[in-house]
Amino acid sequence: MMENKVAEAMSKKETLKARALTAETTKQLNESITSMVCTTTESLLCKQETAGDMRLISILHVSSFLKLVSQT
C-alpha cells in the first residue's frame, strides 16, 4: 500500500516536471519565432498575431501531452 502511494507521488512529480519543461520550451520557442518573424515596421501587430498563433500551438501541445499522460 505504501509502495503504491510512493510510486503514485513519484509519477505525479515526473508529470509536473514534464509539464514545466514543456511550458518553458514552448515559451522559448514562441519568443524565438516572434523575434525571427517580426522584424518589420509593423512589429507590434506582427507580434500580436504570432503570439495568437503560438498560443494555439501551445494548447495543441499541452492537449497532446495530457492525452499521452492519461493513456499511461
C-alpha positions in Angstrom: 0.0 0.0 0.0 2.7 2.4 1.0 4.8 1.5 -2.1 1.8 2.3 -4.3 1.5 5.8 -2.7 5.2 6.4 -3.2 5.0 5.3 -6.9 2.0 7.5 -7.5 3.7 10.5 -5.9 6.8 9.9 -8.0 4.7 9.6 -11.1 2.9 12.9 -10.4 6.3 14.6 -9.7 7.6 13.4 -13.1 4.4 14.6 -14.8 4.7 18.0 -13.2 8.4 18.2 -14.3 7.4 17.3 -17.8 4.7 20.0 -17.9 7.1 22.6 -16.6 9.7 21.7 -19.2 7.0 21.8 -21.9 5.9 25.2 -20.8 9.4 26.6 -20.7 10.2 25.1 -24.1 7.0 26.5 -25.6 7.8 29.9 -24.1 11.3 29.9 -25.6 10.0 28.7 -29.0 7.4 31.4 -29.0 10.0 34.1 -28.3 12.3 32.8 -30.9 9.7 32.6 -33.6 8.3 36.1 -32.7 11.8 37.6 -33.0 12.5 35.9 -36.3 9.1 36.7 -37.9 8.5 40.2 -36.6 11.3 42.4 -38.0 9.2 44.8 -40.0 7.8 48.3 -39.0 4.5 46.6 -38.2 6.2 44.5 -35.5 3.6 45.2 -32.8 0.8 43.9 -34.9 3.0 41.0 -36.1 3.9 40.1 -32.6 0.3 40.0 -31.5 -0.7 37.8 -34.5 2.3 35.5 -33.9 1.5 35.3 -30.2 -2.0 34.2 -31.0 -0.8 31.5 -33.4 1.7 30.3 -30.8 -1.0 30.1 -28.1 -3.0 27.8 -30.4 0.1 25.7 -31.0 0.8 25.6 -27.2 -2.7 24.5 -26.5 -2.4 21.7 -29.0 1.0 20.6 -27.5 -0.4 20.5 -24.0 -3.5 18.7 -25.1 -1.4 16.0 -26.8 0.8 15.7 -23.8 -2.1 15.3 -21.4 -3.7 12.7 -23.7 -0.4 10.8 -23.7 -0.1 11.0 -19.9 -3.7 9.9 -19.4 -3.0 6.8 -21.5 -0.2 5.6 -19.3 
